[in-house]
């Protein structure tokens, strides 16, 4: 009797493993690193792509900002946001090469290896404020305004 009970429980266990029930294992969202704005710099042709302390983002009421003096000569300025080491998850740029940034409009940047340089063409010479805030996972919202 004991042997029969053991065989029966093994059969039940095996049949449960081979059943095609509708149970699905939930997918786990990939872990997206937090954007560390306190370590971010505005890097571009205007500062030789360097992590220059005067181009480091600072916390403000509207997000993280940096002010830059730009000359309006009709040519776009290529730029991106990145930390001092160009860490892929902390290097934010366009979804495609030469993605334009328009004055006063929000553009969403991706922070990953393979992101592209953005382009901003100032309409007049002056100081421009670049304001970055966290958006959805792995993205940053950027707005450029004239001071």
C-alpha positions as CSV (number, residue, x, y, z in Angstrom):
1,X,0.0,0.0,0.0
2,X,2.8,2.3,0.9
3,X,4.5,1.6,-2.5
4,X,1.2,2.3,-4.4
5,X,0.8,5.6,-2.6
6,X,4.3,6.7,-3.4
7,X,3.9,5.8,-7.1
8,X,0.5,7.6,-7.2
9,X,2.0,10.8,-5.7
10,X,4.9,10.7,-8.2
11,X,2.5,10.3,-11.1
12,X,0.5,13.3,-9.9
13,X,3.7,15.4,-9.5
14,X,4.9,14.5,-12.9
15,X,1.6,15.1,-14.6
16,X,1.5,18.6,-13.0
17,X,4.9,19.4,-14.5
18,X,3.8,18.4,-17.9
19,X,0.5,20.2,-17.9
20,X,0.1,23.2,-20.2
21,X,-1.6,25.5,-17.7
22,X,-2.0,29.2,-18.3
23,X,0.4,30.2,-15.6
24,X,3.0,32.7,-16.9
25,X,6.1,33.9,-15.1
26,X,5.9,37.7,-15.0
27,X,8.6,39.6,-16.8
28,X,10.9,41.7,-14.8
29,X,11.6,45.2,-16.2
30,X,15.2,45.8,-16.9
31,X,17.0,47.8,-14.2
32,X,17.6,51.3,-15.6
33,X,20.2,53.3,-13.8
34,X,19.1,56.6,-12.2
35,X,20.4,59.7,-14.0
36,X,22.9,61.4,-11.7
37,X,22.3,65.0,-12.6
38,X,24.6,66.2,-9.9
39,X,27.5,64.7,-12.0
40,X,26.3,65.9,-15.4
41,X,27.9,68.4,-17.7
42,X,26.8,70.1,-20.9
43,X,29.4,69.0,-23.4
44,X,29.7,70.2,-26.9
45,X,31.6,72.1,-29.6
46,X,31.3,75.3,-27.4
47,X,33.6,73.8,-24.8
48,X,35.6,71.3,-26.8
49,X,33.5,68.4,-25.4
50,X,35.2,68.8,-22.0
51,X,33.7,68.2,-18.6
52,X,34.4,71.8,-17.7
53,X,33.2,72.8,-14.2
54,X,31.5,76.0,-15.6
55,X,29.3,73.7,-17.7
56,X,28.2,71.4,-14.8
57,X,24.5,71.2,-14.1
58,X,23.3,72.9,-10.9
59,X,20.0,72.2,-9.1
60,X,17.4,74.8,-9.4
61,X,13.6,75.2,-8.8
62,X,12.9,74.1,-12.4
63,X,15.3,71.1,-12.5
64,X,19.0,71.0,-13.3
65,X,20.4,74.0,-15.2
66,X,23.5,75.4,-16.9
67,X,23.8,78.8,-18.6
68,X,25.9,79.1,-21.7
69,X,26.8,82.2,-23.8
70,X,26.3,81.3,-27.5
71,X,27.0,83.2,-30.7
72,X,24.4,83.2,-33.4
73,X,26.3,82.7,-36.6
74,X,23.7,80.5,-38.3
75,X,25.5,77.3,-37.5
76,X,24.2,74.6,-35.1
77,X,26.0,73.7,-32.0
78,X,26.4,70.0,-31.5
79,X,26.1,68.9,-27.8
80,X,25.0,66.3,-25.4
81,X,24.8,65.7,-21.6
82,X,27.3,63.4,-19.9
83,X,29.2,62.8,-16.8
84,X,33.0,63.3,-16.7
85,X,33.8,59.7,-17.8
86,X,31.3,59.4,-20.7
87,X,29.6,56.5,-18.8
88,X,27.1,55.1,-21.4
89,X,24.1,55.1,-18.9
90,X,25.0,58.7,-18.0
91,X,25.5,60.0,-21.5
92,X,22.3,61.5,-22.9
93,X,21.7,62.5,-26.4
94,X,19.3,62.3,-29.3
95,X,17.4,59.3,-30.6
96,X,18.9,60.1,-34.1
97,X,21.9,61.9,-35.4
98,X,21.5,65.7,-35.5
99,X,18.2,65.7,-33.6
100,X,17.3,69.4,-33.4
101,X,16.5,71.2,-30.2
102,X,14.1,74.1,-30.6
103,X,14.0,77.1,-28.3
104,X,11.3,76.6,-25.6
105,X,10.3,73.1,-26.7
106,X,10.9,70.0,-24.7
107,X,13.0,67.3,-26.3
108,X,13.5,63.9,-24.8
109,X,17.0,62.5,-24.6
110,X,18.0,58.8,-24.3
111,X,20.8,58.0,-21.9
112,X,22.5,55.0,-23.4
113,X,25.4,53.9,-25.5
114,X,24.6,54.8,-29.1
115,X,22.7,58.0,-28.3
116,X,23.5,60.8,-30.8
117,X,24.6,64.4,-30.6
118,X,21.8,67.0,-30.5
119,X,21.9,70.3,-32.4
120,X,20.8,73.8,-31.2
121,X,21.0,76.9,-33.5
122,X,20.6,80.1,-31.5
123,X,18.5,82.8,-33.3
124,X,20.5,85.6,-31.6
125,X,23.7,85.9,-29.6
126,X,23.2,85.7,-25.9
127,X,23.0,83.5,-22.8
128,X,20.9,80.3,-23.0
129,X,19.7,78.2,-20.2
130,X,19.7,74.4,-20.6
131,X,17.3,72.8,-18.1
132,X,17.2,69.0,-17.7
133,X,14.7,67.0,-15.6
134,X,14.1,63.3,-15.3
135,X,11.4,61.9,-17.6
136,X,10.5,58.2,-18.0
137,X,13.0,55.4,-17.3
138,X,16.3,56.1,-19.0
139,X,15.2,59.4,-20.5
140,X,15.8,63.1,-19.8
141,X,13.6,66.0,-20.7
142,X,15.5,69.0,-21.9
143,X,14.4,72.6,-22.6
144,X,16.5,75.4,-23.9
145,X,15.4,79.0,-23.1
146,X,17.0,82.4,-23.7
147,X,17.8,84.6,-20.7
